[in-house]
């Protein structure tokens, strides 16, 4: 008993040391490199102006712009530094949460401590806490969601169901690209309801989580209705239209035949005459689509893009398949947008293809567990969230896969740690 307590004490001390080291390192990195430039940053800053004027912003949902507004109210022109400090604080607070659920999945506390240290080091070294981007908070929110999902599955408490619902609502309000998470939690709630019926557990926590996911869906639908009323497009943001335009334009799919009316058709003909049928420049695409929206409307551009994709479905699917395959070589994990840091990450970063293999291996582990006994619901949730993040980053965005999968960085590290633990267990198993 004494030995067990000593081990627990050493693990706790190790986590505290990791937290302190991460806080210091992240702060020093922010002081040294400042707030790195990202073209997306100013869309969030401008979205706050829309929010302040009571207007639904075309680009961003309201949570991150509201955080920017709050920091502006407190720090004025120095709001960027306050946002970075907030993001670092939230990240550091997730370190013990990561250790808590990882030590439950990986029964070896030593491996869990190492995984926690790697999680902290990768977030600090990538510098993502320094960016004024929603991904900077989404990574921490993902850890919080898994933490409460773990507690909800193990303890079946009402408080954990409420906390899990709130965290899911926040991440959707922060990044609509994470909207698949409430759907995953809805399935979890249904599974827990059936489990409670079979085993006699309390049903209320699972019902509350199910209601929470319904509230999220309803809130999203109301916001989408308001967005459509203003812009005419069935969405919550214009980002999907922009991403699809970029991808279709790169593939030469935007043609005059796809135009929804003669006026926009003439502008597309002009763009093709000037820039060619295929474009491989983000700057050119940005100039084209912003000009089209200014001269016509977001709805007309969206309808044109959808018509172009519908008329060239085979080519579109081929492009998506090629992107999925080439992304395994073209991108690395972890990565950063800070040029001074990248040389330090290169020796330890992995091709995304290796991460794909790790996810597949994790799925195999879950299938093998299913053959032997009931699979871990938490492992299924982790697999679903990581898979959903990669699917959205590959098929619903134009590029920047390494940045867009950052919200799942903690889960990628956890998956690799689970695989290592299973391999160690196999080597010590007596056949």
C-alpha positions in Angstrom: 0.0 0.0 0.0 2.8 2.4 0.9 4.6 1.7 -2.5 1.4 2.5 -4.4 1.0 5.8 -2.6 4.6 6.7 -3.3 4.2 5.9 -7.0 1.0 8.1 -7.1 2.9 10.9 -5.3 5.8 10.7 -7.7 3.4 10.8 -10.7 1.6 13.8 -9.2 4.9 15.6 -8.6 5.9 14.8 -12.2 2.7 16.3 -13.6 3.1 19.5 -11.4 6.7 19.8 -12.7 5.5 19.4 -16.3 2.8 22.1 -15.7 5.4 24.6 -14.3 7.9 23.8 -17.1 5.2 24.2 -19.8 4.0 27.5 -18.4 7.5 28.9 -18.2 8.5 27.6 -21.7 5.3 28.8 -23.4 5.6 32.2 -21.8 9.2 32.6 -22.8 8.4 31.5 -26.3 5.6 34.1 -26.5 7.9 36.8 -25.3 10.6 35.8 -27.8 8.6 35.2 -30.9 5.5 37.4 -30.2 2.2 36.8 -32.0 3.0 35.0 -35.3 1.2 36.2 -38.4 -1.7 34.2 -39.8 -3.9 35.5 -42.6 -6.9 34.1 -40.6 -6.2 36.2 -37.5 -7.8 39.4 -38.9 -11.0 37.6 -39.9 -11.5 36.9 -36.2 -10.6 40.5 -35.2 -13.0 41.9 -37.9 -15.7 39.5 -36.7 -15.7 41.2 -33.3 -16.5 44.4 -35.1 -19.5 42.7 -36.7 -20.5 41.2 -33.4 -20.3 44.6 -31.7 -22.6 46.1 -34.3 -25.1 43.2 -33.9 -24.4 41.8 -37.3 -23.7 38.1 -38.1 -20.2 37.9 -39.5 -19.7 36.2 -42.8 -16.5 34.5 -41.7 -16.6 33.5 -38.1 -19.0 32.2 -35.4 -19.2 34.4 -32.4 -17.2 32.7 -29.5 -13.6 33.5 -30.5 -14.5 37.1 -31.6 -16.3 37.6 -28.3 -13.1 36.5 -26.5 -11.2 39.0 -28.6 -13.7 41.7 -27.6 -13.4 40.9 -23.9 -9.6 41.1 -24.1 -9.9 44.4 -26.0 -12.1 45.8 -23.3 -9.6 44.8 -20.6 -6.2 45.4 -22.4 -7.1 47.8 -25.2 -4.5 47.7 -28.0 -2.6 45.1 -26.1 -5.4 42.6 -26.4 -3.2 40.1 -28.3 -0.9 39.5 -25.4 -3.9 38.9 -23.1 -5.4 36.4 -25.5 -2.1 34.5 -25.7 -1.8 34.6 -21.8 -5.4 33.2 -21.6 -4.6 30.4 -24.1 -1.4 29.4 -22.3 -3.3 29.3 -19.0 -6.1 27.1 -20.4 -3.5 24.8 -22.0 -1.5 24.4 -18.8 -4.8 23.7 -16.9 -5.4 20.8 -19.3 -2.1 19.0 -18.5 -3.4 17.3 -15.4 -6.6 16.5 -17.1 -4.7 14.8 -19.9 -2.7 12.8 -17.4 -5.8 11.8 -15.5 -7.6 10.1 -18.4 -4.4 8.8 -20.1 -3.4 7.1 -16.8 -6.8 5.4 -16.8 -6.4 4.1 -20.3 -2.7 3.2 -19.9 -2.4 1.3 -16.7 1.4 2.1 -16.5 1.7 5.5 -14.9 5.2 5.9 -16.1 4.1 5.8 -19.8 1.2 8.1 -18.9 3.6 10.7 -17.4 5.8 10.5 -20.5 2.8 10.9 -22.7 1.8 13.9 -20.7 5.2 15.4 -21.0 5.2 14.9 -24.8 1.8 16.5 -25.0 3.0 19.5 -23.2 6.2 19.7 -25.1 4.5 19.5 -28.5 2.0 22.2 -27.7 4.7 24.5 -26.4 7.2 23.8 -29.3 4.5 24.2 -32.0 3.8 27.7 -30.6 0.1 27.3 -31.3 -0.8 29.0 -28.0 0.8 32.2 -29.5 -1.6 32.4 -32.5 -4.8 34.3 -32.4 -6.7 31.5 -34.0 -9.5 29.3 -32.8 -7.3 26.2 -33.1 -5.3 27.5 -30.2 -8.2 27.0 -27.8 -9.8 24.1 -29.6 -6.8 21.8 -28.7 -7.4 22.5 -25.0 -11.2 22.1 -25.3 -10.7 18.7 -26.9 -8.7 17.6 -23.8 -11.5 18.9 -21.6 -14.1 17.0 -23.6 -12.2 13.7 -23.3 -11.7 14.3 -19.6 -15.4 14.7 -18.9 -16.3 11.9 -21.3 -14.0 9.6 -19.3 -15.7 10.7 -16.0 -19.1 10.4 -17.6 -18.5 6.9 -18.8 -16.9 5.7 -15.5 -19.0 7.5 -12.9 -22.3 8.3 -14.7 -22.8 11.6 -12.9 -25.2 14.4 -13.8 -22.5 17.1 -13.3 -20.1 15.4 -15.8 -23.0 15.1 -18.4 -23.6 18.8 -18.0 -19.9 19.7 -18.2 -19.5 17.5 -21.3 -22.5 19.2 -23.0 -21.1 22.7 -22.2 -17.7 21.8 -23.5 -19.1 20.4 -26.7 -21.3 23.6 -27.2 -18.2 25.8 -26.7 -16.1 23.9 -29.2 -18.8 24.1 -31.8 -19.3 27.9 -31.2 -15.5 28.2 -31.4 -15.0 26.1 -34.5 -17.9 24.9 -36.6 -15.5 22.4 -38.2 -15.8 20.5 -34.9 -19.5 20.0 -35.2 -19.1 16.3 -35.5 -18.2 16.1 -31.8 -21.8 16.6 -30.5 -22.9 13.9 -32.9 -20.3 11.5 -31.5 -21.5 12.4 -27.9 -25.1 11.8 -29.0 -24.2 8.3 -30.0 -22.4 7.9 -26.6 -25.5 9.1 -24.8 -27.6 6.5 -26.6 -25.1 3.8 -25.8 -25.1 4.8 -22.2 -28.9 4.8 -22.0 -29.0 1.2 -23.4 -26.2 0.3 -20.9 -28.2 1.7 -18.0 -31.3 -0.2 -19.1 -29.3 -3.5 -19.2 -27.3 -3.0 -16.0 -29.7 -0.9 -13.9 -27.6 2.2 -13.8 -29.0 5.7 -13.4 -30.5 6.9 -16.7 -30.6 10.6 -15.9 -26.9 11.5 -16.7 -27.2 9.8 -20.2 -30.6 11.5 -20.8 -29.0 14.9 -19.8 -26.2 14.4 -22.3 -28.6 13.4 -25.0 -30.7 16.6 -24.3 -27.4 18.6 -24.3 -26.5 17.4 -27.7 -30.0 18.2 -28.9 -29.7 21.7 -27.6 -26.4 22.1 -29.4 -28.0 20.9 -32.6 -30.9 23.3 -32.1 -28.6 26.3 -31.3 -26.6 25.5 -34.5 -29.8 25.3 -36.6 -31.0 28.7 -35.2 -27.7 30.3 -36.0 -27.7 28.7 -39.5 -31.2 30.1 -40.0 -30.0 33.6 -39.1 -26.9 33.2 -41.3 -29.1 32.2 -44.3 -31.5 35.1 -43.6 -28.6 37.5 -44.0 -26.4 35.8 -46.7 -28.7 33.3 -48.4 -26.4 30.4 -47.8 -27.4 27.3 -45.7 -24.3 27.4 -43.5 -22.9 29.1 -40.4 -19.9 30.6 -42.2 -18.6 31.3 -45.7 -15.4 29.3 -45.0 -16.8 26.2 -46.7 -17.7 28.2 -49.9 -14.2 29.7 -50.0 -12.5 26.3 -49.4 -14.5 24.6 -52.1 -13.9 27.5 -54.6 -10.1 27.2 -54.0 -10.2 23.4 -54.5 -12.4 23.5 -57.6 -10.4 26.4 -59.1 -7.1 24.5 -58.5 -8.7 21.5 -60.4 -10.0 23.6 -63.2 -13.7 22.9 -62.4 -14.9 26.5 -62.2 -16.1 27.1 -65.7 -18.6 29.6 -67.3 -21.1 26.7 -67.6 -21.4 26.4 -63.8 -22.3 30.1 -63.4 -25.8 30.7 -61.9 -26.4 33.8 -64.1 -25.0 35.7 -67.1 -23.4 38.4 -65.0 -21.3 36.1 -62.9 -20.6 34.0 -66.0 -18.9 37.0 -67.7 -16.7 37.5 -64.6 -15.7 33.8 -64.6 -14.8 34.0 -68.3 -12.7 37.1 -67.5 -10.9 35.3 -64.6 -10.1 32.3 -66.8 -8.8 34.5 -69.6 -6.6 36.4 -67.1 -5.4 33.5 -64.8 -6.0 30.3 -66.8 -8.5 27.4 -66.4 -6.4 26.1 -63.4 -5.0 28.3 -60.7 -2.4 27.2 -58.1 -2.1 30.5 -56.2 -4.0 31.2 -53.0 -3.6 34.9 -53.6 -5.1 34.7 -57.0 -8.1 32.6 -55.7 -8.6 35.0 -52.9 -8.7 38.0 -55.3 -11.1 36.2 -57.6 -13.6 35.0 -55.0 -13.7 38.2 -52.9 -14.2 40.2 -56.1 -17.1 37.8 -57.2 -18.8 38.2 -53.8 -18.4 42.0 -53.8 -19.8 42.2 -57.4 -22.6 39.7 -56.9 -23.3 37.9 -53.6 -22.1 35.0 -51.4 -25.2 33.0 -52.4 -24.5 33.4 -56.1 -20.8 32.3 -55.6 -21.9 29.4 -53.4 -24.4 28.2 -56.0 -21.8 28.5 -58.8 -19.3 26.4 -56.8 -21.9 23.8 -55.9 -22.9 23.6 -59.6 -19.3 23.2 -60.7 -18.7 20.3 -58.2 -22.0 18.6 -59.2 -21.1 18.8 -62.9 -17.7 17.2 -62.2 -18.3 14.8 -59.4 -15.9 12.2 -60.8 -13.0 14.7 -61.0 -13.9 16.1 -57.6 -13.8 12.7 -55.9 -10.5 11.9 -57.7 -9.1 15.2 -56.3 -10.3 14.3 -52.8 -8.8 10.8 -53.0 -5.5 12.2 -54.3 -5.5 14.8 -51.5 -6.0 12.1 -48.9 -3.1 10.0 -50.2 -0.6 12.8 -50.8 -1.4 14.4 -47.4 0.4 11.5 -45.7 3.6 12.7 -47.4 3.1 16.4 -47.8 2.4 17.2 -44.1 4.1 16.5 -40.8 3.1 16.2 -37.2 3.9 18.1 -35.1 4.3 21.3 -37.2 4.4 25.0 -36.6 3.9 28.2 -38.6 6.8 29.9 -36.7 9.9 29.7 -39.0 12.4 29.9 -36.2 10.9 26.9 -34.4 10.5 24.6 -37.4 14.1 23.4 -37.5 13.8 22.2 -33.9 10.6 20.3 -34.7 11.9 18.6 -37.9 14.0 15.9 -36.2 11.1 14.7 -34.1 8.1 15.4 -36.4 6.5 12.5 -38.3 4.9 12.3 -41.7 1.2 12.5 -41.4 1.1 9.1 -43.1 2.7 7.6 -39.9 -0.1 9.2 -37.9 -2.6 7.6 -40.3 -1.0 4.2 -39.6 -1.2 4.8 -35.9 -4.9 5.6 -36.1 -5.5 2.4 -38.2 -3.5 0.4 -35.6 -5.6 1.9 -32.8 -8.8 0.9 -34.7 -7.4 -2.7 -34.9 -6.7 -2.7 -31.2 -10.4 -1.7 -30.6 -11.6 -4.5 -32.9 -9.4 -7.0 -31.1 -10.7 -5.8 -27.8 -14.2 -6.3 -29.2 -13.5 -9.9 -30.0 -12.3 -10.5 -26.4 -14.7 -8.4 -24.4 -16.7 -5.2 -24.6 -14.7 -2.4 -26.1 -13.8 0.7 -24.2 -16.4 3.4 -25.0 -13.8 6.1 -24.3 -11.4 4.5 -26.9 -14.3 4.6 -29.4 -15.0 8.2 -28.7 -11.3 9.1 -29.1 -11.1 7.2 -32.4 -14.2 8.9 -33.7 -13.0 12.4 -32.8 -9.6 12.0 -34.3 -11.0 10.4 -37.5 -13.6 13.2 -37.7 -10.9 15.9 -37.3 -8.8 14.4 -40.1 -11.8 13.9 -42.4 -12.8 17.5 -42.0 -9.2 18.7 -42.5 -8.8 16.6 -45.7 -12.2 16.9 -47.4 -13.6 20.2 -46.1 -10.6 22.5 -46.3 -8.2 23.6 -49.0 -4.8 22.9 -47.3 -3.1 23.5 -43.9 -3.8 20.0 -42.7 -1.0 20.2 -40.1 -2.7 23.3 -38.5 -6.3 22.0 -38.9 -5.6 18.7 -37.0 -3.9 20.5 -34.1 -7.2 20.2 -32.0 -6.5 16.5 -32.0 -2.8 16.7 -31.2 -3.4 15.4 -27.6 -5.4 12.4 -28.9 -2.8 11.6 -31.5 -0.1 11.5 -28.7 -2.4 9.3 -26.6 -3.1 6.9 -29.4 0.6 6.4 -30.1 1.2 5.9 -26.3 -1.6 3.3 -26.2 0.0 1.4 -29.1 3.4 1.5 -27.4 1.9 0.3 -24.1 0.2 -2.6 -26.0 3.4 -3.6 -27.7 5.2 -3.6 -24.4 2.5 -5.8 -22.9 2.8 -8.2 -25.8 6.5 -8.6 -25.3 5.9 -9.6 -21.7 3.0 -11.9 -22.3 3.6 -15.5 -21.8 2.3 -17.6 -24.7 
